[in-house]
Amino acid sequence: MRYKQFKFGCDQSVTKGTIIWEQSNLFFGGNSHPSNSTFKIQKRIIRIITNTGSRDSCRQLFRQLQILSLPSQYVFTLLVFVNKNRGLFQSNSEIHDLNTRFNHNLHLPSTNSTLVQKGVLYSGSKIYNYLPSNIKVLSNDTKFFKTTLKSYLTDHTFYSLDEFLSVSILMTMVLCFFIWLLIAIRSHLTFRRLMSTIVDVPHR
C-alpha cells in the first residue's frame, strides 16, 4: 500500500515536473539549468526512497520502481499527444508521392526558427520519427501504443533527449544491418540453387 501511494505521488510529481521540463526546453534548450535541476531533484527523491547513496546510479532504480525518468516522461507525454492528435500532423506520404522507407514518418517543415523547432508540433514530429518501427505500427491502437511506449522508455531509462535520439539511431542501424544480412544470405542461397540447377542440367 505504501509503495502504491509513493508511486502515485511520484507519478504526479513527475507529471508536474514534465511541464516545467518542457517549458525549459522551449525557452532554454534541453541541457538548460532549470531542466537539469528538476531532474536532479527527481533522482534525489528516488535515492531517498530506496535508501541508496548519493553516488549510486538511479537507472536501475527507475526500472525497478517502474517510474519514468523526467526526460522519458517528457518523451512519453509528447508522443501520446502526437498519437492522439494525428490530424495536426502530416506524414511524408501526404506531401509527396515518392515511395521511400520514410514515407510513414511525420513531415518536418523547413524552418530555421529555433522557437518553432522547440514547439510541440515540430519536436513532436521529430521525436515520433525516431521511434522504433514496432511502436509506430501501433499508432492506431492508442491504449496498446501507450503501454508499449511506456515499457520501452522504462526499460531504457533515458537521461536526456539526445540519449533517446542516439539509441534510436543505433537501433535503426542495427535493424538495417540485419535486413541487409538477410537479403545477402537469401541472394547467396538463390545463386547457389541457380548454379546447382545449371550443373545438374544434362548435356546434350
Secondary structure, 3 states (H helix, E strand, C coil): CHHHHHHHHHHHHHHHHHHHHHHHHHHCCCCCHHHHHHHHHHHHHHHHHHCCCCCCCCHHHHHHHCCCCHHHHHHHHHHHHHHHCHHHCCEHHHHCCCCCCCCCCECCCCCCCHHHHCCHHHHHHHHHHCCCHHHHCCCCCHHHHHHHHHHHHHHHCCCCHHHHHHHHHHHHHHHHHHHHHHHHHHHHHHHHHHHHHHHHCCCC
